[in-house]
Amino acid sequence: MHAIKLLLTGLVAGILLASAMPGLVAAQLPLSHLVPTKCVVYKKTPQRNLQLYIFDPAGWKASDTRPAMVFFHGGGWIGGPVSQFYSQSANLARRGMVAISVDYRVTARDKTSPFQSVRDAFSAMRWIRAHAKELGINPTQIAAGGGSAGGQLAAALATLTASWTGDGKYLDISPRPNALVLFNPVIDNGPHGYGYNRVKAKWRTFSPLENIKKGMPPTLVMLGTKDQLIPMKTAESFRQKILDVKSRCELVFFAGQMHGFFNYSPYRGETIALMDDFLRSLRYLPSTHVGHYMHRQKR
């Protein structure tokens, strides 16, 4: 399938949104109304125990082999709420997938660097794949997604080498996702990209844009045309490099939108609709909307 590059007009966005409207109830609810099914510790660090916040579909059982999505929140590796992708997680659980939001170490909470954030992302993916049987997921259908710096973490899983994976358990388990869904991702950490001053001499081994290789998973990238951190040309270069290694990359531009646009209505719903379409094309989601995710009031 050829890569897609769209400038979303109101008409095009409206058609896409209408096609997925039955499953977008979660996108309209406050995050406080979206509660994970369970939480588990995936890694113990000197700073604190790190958890996974898991949204299971209705009717889930441990013997299932469902596709899964693993989300990483944004925040510049400095902060950010683990709940950022609860709407997306609840939506996917409503459709039948297992969705997981990952807590990882950040500077404000843990006095750590972006390198620890990447290592935690690798640890999380390895833990999830190692425990696929008890999580009721298919270890060959685990997608990774994230926004901004969380997008960098998701992309890092598919691009960076084992040099960033030297801590945690299950080092013999592959951390590579089987698909990527990236919301205005920080993919260039070079001298003209984001975060260079924090990674400096190690940027070439840290930046996803510099480490694209054969075997890249199918990828969806969504970006605003007015993003003040990620230029359109950076996303276009990322897409082209993926195409050059004979992998699939769909790039969707949202006209006039700035960094973080996907967090707000109506773009949260529109980006969820695009994510769903992409996952349906990979057969991670059924072609028709099935299942129901119950929203529970947080107590």
VOPAGU-2260 file (C-alpha; in pm, 1 decimal, decimal comma):
REM VOPAGU-2260
SITE   aa  ch    i         X         Y         Z
SITE  MET   A    0       0,0       0,0       0,0
SITE  HIS   A    1     131,5     341,7     -89,8
SITE  ALA   A    2     198,7     596,6     181,6
SITE  ILE   A    3     -74,2     853,1     238,0
SITE  LYS   A    4      -8,9    1224,7     279,6
SITE  LEU   A    5    -320,2    1434,3     339,0
SITE  LEU   A    6    -403,2    1791,8     428,8
SITE  LEU   A    7    -722,2    1742,1     624,5
SITE  THR   A    8    -994,8    1984,3     528,0
SITE  GLY   A    9   -1317,4    2005,0     720,0
SITE  LEU   A   10   -1490,0    1785,5     460,4
SITE  VAL   A   11   -1225,2    1511,2     455,0
SITE  ALA   A   12   -1191,9    1510,4     833,8
SITE  GLY   A   13   -1569,3    1498,3     867,5
SITE  ILE   A   14   -1594,6    1191,7     644,9
SITE  LEU   A   15   -1319,1    1014,6     837,1
SITE  LEU   A   16   -1473,1    1103,2    1170,5
SITE  ALA   A   17   -1822,4     995,9    1070,4
SITE  SER   A   18   -1693,2     655,9     959,3
SITE  ALA   A   19   -1562,0     586,3    1310,0
SITE  MET   A   20   -1815,5     776,5    1522,3
SITE  PRO   A   21   -1965,5     473,6    1703,5
SITE  GLY   A   22   -1628,4     398,5    1860,0
SITE  LEU   A   23   -1533,3     753,5    1957,1
SITE  VAL   A   24   -1740,4     787,4    2272,3
SITE  ALA   A   25   -1420,8     760,3    2476,6
SITE  ALA   A   26   -1273,5    1061,5    2297,9
SITE  GLN   A   27   -1554,0    1283,2    2428,5
SITE  LEU   A   28   -1524,6    1188,1    2796,3
SITE  PRO   A   29   -1299,0    1364,0    3049,5
SITE  LEU   A   30    -987,7    1162,4    3128,2
SITE  SER   A   31   -1102,9    1141,6    3490,4
SITE  HIS   A   32   -1387,9     915,8    3373,0
SITE  LEU   A   33   -1152,2     665,8    3206,8
SITE  VAL   A   34   -1014,1     408,8    3448,0
SITE  PRO   A   35    -774,8     124,1    3359,0
SITE  THR   A   36    -887,1    -231,4    3421,9
SITE  LYS   A   37    -569,4    -306,5    3615,4
SITE  CYS   A   38    -219,1    -183,2    3691,9
SITE  VAL   A   39      96,2    -395,7    3711,5
SITE  VAL   A   40     459,7    -318,9    3794,9
SITE  TYR   A   41     692,3    -390,6    3504,3
SITE  LYS   A   42    1017,3    -253,8    3644,6
SITE  LYS   A   43    1169,9    -159,9    3977,8
SITE  THR   A   44    1413,4     132,1    3963,0
SITE  PRO   A   45    1611,3     323,3    4228,3
SITE  GLN   A   46    1359,4     606,0    4190,2
SITE  ARG   A   47    1032,7     410,0    4206,3
SITE  ASN   A   48     837,3     115,9    4073,4
SITE  LEU   A   49     712,1     171,4    3718,6
SITE  GLN   A   50     364,8      55,3    3621,1
SITE  LEU   A   51     158,6     -37,4    3319,1
SITE  TYR   A   52    -202,2      87,8    3310,6
SITE  ILE   A   53    -400,8    -171,9    3118,9
SITE  PHE   A   54    -740,3    -137,7    2948,8
SITE  ASP   A   55    -891,1    -479,3    2880,5
SITE  PRO   A   56   -1189,2    -529,8    2648,4
SITE  ALA   A   57   -1521,4    -657,8    2777,1
SITE  GLY   A   58   -1511,8   -1035,5    2783,6
SITE  TRP   A   59   -1132,6   -1043,1    2805,5
SITE  LYS   A   60    -972,8   -1358,0    2943,3
SITE  ALA   A   61    -611,3   -1460,8    2992,5
SITE  SER   A   62    -640,9   -1732,4    2726,9
SITE  ASP   A   63    -712,1   -1466,7    2459,0
SITE  THR   A   64    -460,3   -1375,8    2188,7
SITE  ARG   A   65    -570,1   -1020,7    2113,0
SITE  PRO   A   66    -372,7    -748,2    1934,5
SITE  ALA   A   67    -234,7    -483,2    2170,4
SITE  MET   A   68    -130,9    -118,4    2164,6
SITE  VAL   A   69     133,8      23,5    2398,0
SITE  PHE   A   70     120,0     402,9    2451,1
SITE  PHE   A   71     390,2     640,1    2579,5
SITE  HIS   A   72     284,7     985,6    2700,7
SITE  GLY   A   73     458,2    1304,3    2594,0
SITE  GLY   A   74     624,9    1573,4    2802,8
SITE  GLY   A   75     975,8    1620,9    2666,6
SITE  TRP   A   76    1110,9    1337,8    2886,7
SITE  ILE   A   77    1063,4    1595,4    3164,6
SITE  GLY   A   78     706,9    1527,9    3280,1
SITE  GLY   A   79     363,5    1449,1    3142,8
SITE  PRO   A   80      67,4    1245,2    3267,2
SITE  VAL   A   81      47,6     871,7    3210,5
SITE  SER   A   82    -324,5     928,9    3147,1
SITE  GLN   A   83    -259,2    1124,2    2824,4
SITE  PHE   A   84    -360,6     828,4    2606,5
SITE  TYR   A   85    -645,7     696,2    2819,8
SITE  SER   A   86    -901,2     809,6    2559,6
SITE  GLN   A   87    -718,2     623,0    2286,3
SITE  SER   A   88    -672,2     321,7    2514,5
SITE  ALA   A   89   -1040,0     307,0    2609,9
SITE  ASN   A   90   -1138,0     339,0    2244,5
SITE  LEU   A   91    -920,4      46,6    2141,0
SITE  ALA   A   92   -1044,1    -165,9    2430,2
SITE  ARG   A   93   -1399,2     -88,3    2317,5
SITE  ARG   A   94   -1303,4    -233,0    1978,2
SITE  GLY   A   95   -1148,8    -550,1    2120,7
SITE  MET   A   96    -778,7    -471,8    2161,7
SITE  VAL   A   97    -578,8    -466,5    2483,6
SITE  ALA   A   98    -438,2    -114,9    2532,3
SITE  ILE   A   99    -159,2     -22,5    2772,3
SITE  SER   A  100     -34,4     317,1    2891,6
SITE  VAL   A  101     324,7     310,3    3019,7
SITE  ASP   A  102     466,7     504,1    3312,2
SITE  TYR   A  103     837,8     575,1    3269,1
SITE  ARG   A  104    1102,8     785,4    3439,4
SITE  VAL   A  105    1116,1    1158,2    3363,2
SITE  THR   A  106    1331,8    1444,3    3484,9
SITE  ALA   A  107    1076,5    1629,5    3697,6
SITE  ARG   A  108     971,6    1324,4    3897,5
SITE  ASP   A  109    1287,2    1116,9    3894,6
SITE  LYS   A  110    1585,3    1346,1    3818,1
SITE  THR   A  111    1668,9    1129,9    3518,2
SITE  SER   A  112    1772,7    1195,3    3158,1
SITE  PRO   A  113    1605,3    1102,9    2826,7
SITE  PHE   A  114    1832,3     798,4    2818,6
SITE  GLN   A  115    1654,8     646,2    3119,5
SITE  SER   A  116    1320,2     718,2    2953,7
SITE  VAL   A  117    1427,8     518,9    2646,7
SITE  ARG   A  118    1559,8     234,1    2857,9
SITE  ASP   A  119    1228,8     217,9    3042,3
SITE  ALA   A  120    1041,2     202,3    2710,9
SITE  PHE   A  121    1252,7     -95,4    2605,2
SITE  SER   A  122    1194,6    -261,0    2942,3
SITE  ALA   A  123     818,7    -207,3    2915,5
SITE  MET   A  124     790,1    -360,0    2568,8
SITE  ARG   A  125    1005,3    -657,4    2665,9
SITE  TRP   A  126     799,4    -716,4    2982,3
SITE  ILE   A  127     473,3    -699,0    2785,9
SITE  ARG   A  128     589,9    -942,6    2520,5
SITE  ALA   A  129     736,1   -1177,9    2783,9
SITE  HIS   A  130     400,2   -1177,2    2966,3
SITE  ALA   A  131     183,7   -1189,4    2653,6
SITE  LYS   A  132      22,1   -1516,8    2754,7
SITE  GLU   A  133    -109,0   -1389,4    3088,7
SITE  LEU   A  134    -204,9   -1054,0    2935,0
SITE  GLY   A  135    -416,9   -1232,4    2675,3
SITE  ILE   A  136    -235,4   -1073,0    2381,6
SITE  ASN   A  137     -69,1   -1191,7    2063,3
SITE  PRO   A  138     307,8   -1129,7    2093,0
SITE  THR   A  139     330,4   -1083,1    1715,1
SITE  GLN   A  140      63,4    -809,1    1712,8
SITE  ILE   A  141     190,8    -547,9    1956,1
SITE  ALA   A  142     185,1    -190,8    1823,9
SITE  ALA   A  143     353,1     103,8    1994,1
SITE  GLY   A  144     228,4     460,6    1994,4
SITE  GLY   A  145     300,4     791,5    2157,7
SITE  GLY   A  146     293,5    1166,9    2131,8
SITE  SER   A  147     583,9    1412,5    2115,3
SITE  ALA   A  148     866,3    1267,2    2331,0
SITE  GLY   A  149     644,1     962,3    2381,6
SITE  GLY   A  150     643,7     928,5    2003,4
SITE  GLN   A  151    1022,5     928,3    2017,7
SITE  LEU   A  152    1009,2     642,1    2268,2
SITE  ALA   A  153     773,3     439,6    2048,4
SITE  ALA   A  154     986,0     505,1    1738,9
SITE  ALA   A  155    1302,1     423,5    1936,6
SITE  LEU   A  156    1171,9      72,6    1996,0
SITE  ALA   A  157    1171,5      17,2    1619,5
SITE  THR   A  158    1496,0     194,7    1534,0
SITE  LEU   A  159    1754,0     212,9    1811,5
SITE  THR   A  160    2012,3     -53,8    1884,9
SITE  ALA   A  161    2058,1    -270,0    2192,7
SITE  SER   A  162    2300,4     -12,8    2336,7
SITE  TRP   A  163    1998,8     153,7    2501,2
SITE  THR   A  164    1860,3    -165,2    2650,4
SITE  GLY   A  165    2116,4    -260,2    2911,9
SITE  ASP   A  166    1892,8    -262,2    3218,1
SITE  GLY   A  167    1587,7    -452,5    3330,4
SITE  LYS   A  168    1490,6    -814,0    3264,4
SITE  TYR   A  169    1401,3   -1021,3    2958,3
SITE  LEU   A  170    1692,7    -891,0    2751,2
SITE  ASP   A  171    1652,9   -1190,7    2520,0
SITE  ILE   A  172    1300,1   -1076,4    2425,0
SITE  SER   A  173    1259,9    -847,6    2124,7
SITE  PRO   A  174    1139,8    -493,5    2208,7
SITE  ARG   A  175    1047,9    -414,7    1848,8
SITE  PRO   A  176     682,5    -321,5    1791,1
SITE  ASN   A  177     489,9    -475,1    1505,0
SITE  ALA   A  178     336,9    -137,7    1409,5
SITE  LEU   A  179     378,0     229,8    1503,0
SITE  VAL   A  180     117,5     504,2    1557,2
SITE  LEU   A  181     291,9     837,9    1614,7
SITE  PHE   A  182     124,1    1164,6    1720,4
SITE  ASN   A  183     348,1    1464,9    1637,7
SITE  PRO   A  184     652,1    1254,6    1733,3
SITE  VAL   A  185     995,2    1391,3    1822,9
SITE  ILE   A  186    1185,9    1190,2    1562,2
SITE  ASP   A  187    1485,9    1417,8    1498,4
SITE  ASN   A  188    1715,1    1473,3    1796,6
SITE  GLY   A  189    2000,3    1616,9    1592,8
SITE  PRO   A  190    2149,0    1968,2    1606,1
SITE  HIS   A  191    1842,9    2113,3    1432,3
SITE  GLY   A  192    1589,0    1887,7    1601,7
SITE  TYR   A  193    1432,7    1867,7    1946,8
SITE  GLY   A  194    1625,7    1767,3    2259,8
SITE  TYR   A  195    1974,2    1792,3    2112,5
SITE  ASN   A  196    2100,5    1993,2    2410,3
SITE  ARG   A  197    2006,5    1701,0    2637,1
SITE  VAL   A  198    2155,5    1416,0    2433,9
SITE  LYS   A  199    2439,9    1600,4    2259,8
SITE  ALA   A  200    2724,3    1369,4    2156,2
SITE  LYS   A  201    2496,9    1062,8    2164,8
SITE  TRP   A  202    2232,4    1206,6    1934,7
SITE  ARG   A  203    2319,1     988,7    1636,1
SITE  THR   A  204    2246,0     671,7    1831,7
SITE  PHE   A  205    1939,3     827,6    2000,6
SITE  SER   A  206    1751,4     991,4    1713,6
SITE  PRO   A  207    1498,7     766,2    1532,1
SITE  LEU   A  208    1546,7     961,8    1209,0
SITE  GLU   A  209    1912,6     854,9    1199,5
SITE  ASN   A  210    1849,5     487,0    1267,7
SITE  ILE   A  211    1582,7     370,2    1024,5
SITE  LYS   A  212    1669,0      28,4     892,5
SITE  LYS   A  213    1528,0    -260,1     694,7
SITE  GLY   A  214    1239,7    -429,8     871,2
SITE  MET   A  215    1069,8    -113,0     996,6
SITE  PRO   A  216     712,6    -186,9    1104,5
SITE  PRO   A  217     412,4     -28,1     928,5
SITE  THR   A  218     392,0     329,1    1054,7
SITE  LEU   A  219     131,9     605,5    1081,9
SITE  VAL   A  220     249,1     961,8    1156,1
SITE  MET   A  221       9,2    1249,7    1231,3
SITE  LEU   A  222     140,0    1607,0    1243,0
SITE  GLY   A  223       7,3    1962,2    1238,7
SITE  THR   A  224     134,5    2184,2     958,8
SITE  LYS   A  225     212,1    2459,2    1212,9
SITE  ASP   A  226     392,6    2234,9    1462,8
SITE  GLN   A  227     653,3    2456,0    1627,4
SITE  LEU   A  228     880,8    2164,4    1726,7
SITE  ILE   A  229     863,1    1921,7    1434,1
SITE  PRO   A  230     883,4    2074,1    1084,5
SITE  MET   A  231     683,8    1914,9     807,0
SITE  LYS   A  232    1007,6    1842,2     620,2
SITE  THR   A  233    1128,7    1631,8     914,8
SITE  ALA   A  234     817,7    1413,7     897,6
SITE  GLU   A  235     852,0    1388,7     520,8
SITE  SER   A  236    1216,4    1280,1     556,2
SITE  PHE   A  237    1114,8    1018,6     815,1
SITE  ARG   A  238     848,3     882,5     580,5
SITE  GLN   A  239    1084,3     873,4     283,0
SITE  LYS   A  240    1352,1     686,3     477,1
SITE  ILE   A  241    1096,4     425,3     576,6
SITE  LEU   A  242     979,5     392,6     217,4
SITE  ASP   A  243    1342,9     359,8     107,9
SITE  VAL   A  244    1380,1      43,4     318,2
SITE  LYS   A  245    1062,9     -95,8     156,4
SITE  SER   A  246     835,7     -49,1     456,7
SITE  ARG   A  247     499,5     123,0     483,6
SITE  CYS   A  248     456,9     474,4     621,0
SITE  GLU   A  249     143,5     687,5     611,9
SITE  LEU   A  250     189,2    1056,8     687,4
SITE  VAL   A  251    -114,2    1273,1     760,5
SITE  PHE   A  252     -90,9    1650,4     799,7
SITE  PHE   A  253    -353,1    1850,9     987,2
SITE  ALA   A  254    -377,0    2194,4     829,8
SITE  GLY   A  255    -298,2    2485,8    1061,7
SITE  GLN   A  256    -248,7    2276,0    1376,0
SITE  MET   A  257      32,2    2317,3    1628,4
SITE  HIS   A  258     218,9    2076,2    1854,3
SITE  GLY   A  259      -8,6    1867,7    2075,3
SITE  PHE   A  260    -321,5    1929,1    1864,6
SITE  PHE   A  261    -431,2    1566,7    1905,6
SITE  ASN   A  262    -508,7    1626,3    2274,1
SITE  TYR   A  263    -802,9    1854,8    2197,1
SITE  SER   A  264   -1144,6    1831,6    2035,4
SITE  PRO   A  265   -1217,4    1777,4    1752,6
SITE  TYR   A  266    -868,4    1651,7    1669,5
SITE  ARG   A  267    -858,8    1388,7    1940,9
SITE  GLY   A  268   -1153,4    1219,1    1773,7
SITE  GLU   A  269   -1014,3    1268,2    1424,5
SITE  THR   A  270    -674,1    1122,4    1510,3
SITE  ILE   A  271    -841,9     829,7    1685,5
SITE  ALA   A  272   -1044,1     768,9    1367,0
SITE  LEU   A  273    -724,8     764,8    1160,0
SITE  MET   A  274    -554,0     535,1    1410,1
SITE  ASP   A  275    -849,8     297,7    1391,8
SITE  ASP   A  276    -846,5     296,5    1011,4
SITE  PHE   A  277    -473,6     220,0    1012,9
SITE  LEU   A  278    -511,5     -62,6    1265,0
SITE  ARG   A  279    -804,3    -207,3    1069,9
SITE  SER   A  280    -583,8    -216,0     761,5
SITE  LEU   A  281    -339,8    -432,2     962,2
SITE  ARG   A  282    -626,3    -649,6    1092,3
SITE  TYR   A  283    -561,8    -542,4    1449,6
SITE  LEU   A  284    -922,6    -422,4    1460,4
SITE  PRO   A  285   -1227,3    -581,4    1296,7
SITE  SER   A  286   -1376,7    -420,8     989,9
SITE  THR   A  287   -1696,4    -355,1    1184,1
SITE  HIS   A  288   -1725,5    -200,6    1530,0
SITE  VAL   A  289   -1775,4    -467,0    1795,2
SITE  GLY   A  290   -1744,8    -488,0    2171,4
SITE  HIS   A  291   -1811,5    -234,7    2441,8
SITE  TYR   A  292   -1584,0     -74,1    2697,7
SITE  MET   A  293   -1749,4      24,5    3025,3
SITE  HIS   A  294   -1636,5     360,1    3165,1
SITE  ARG   A  295   -1610,6     353,6    3542,5
SITE  GLN   A  296   -1613,9     663,5    3761,3
SITE  LYS   A  297   -1283,3     707,7    3940,1
SITE  ARG   A  298   -1329,9     681,8    4317,7
